[in-house]
Amino acid sequence: MVGENSSATIPVTGFGKIKTGQKARIKLSNYPSYEFGHLEGVVSKLTEIPNENSYQIEITLNNGMTSSYNKLLTFTPEMTGTAEIVTDDLRVMQRIFNQFNKLFDRNTNANTSVPSTSQLK
């Protein structure tokens, strides 16, 4: 993490969903998010070649080190934390509807029966 930019290591799994311009939330290990909030930013750069099953991305911070709780956090070298990348900006109703679709698809596939060729006499 350097000033207005932060770097993150992302596992290869799911990396294909990450694109530049997506929103990011960074929760810092030494600043509990329930007390200090999180940093907000945007994915600004993606590496094209993985390094040991992970990719590096760069996140540009929207408000520098000012958190979502409007607290100015002190930068220290080698800060660690977790970054959440918002890959799909869906409304709450869309998320609920998608969950029902998944359940319906599972139940439909599980209850599919093969028509019988035998005849009753």
Helices and strands as residue ranges (DSSP letters): E 5-11, G 15-17, E 23-28, H 33-36, E 39-46, E 54-61, E 81-85, H 92-110
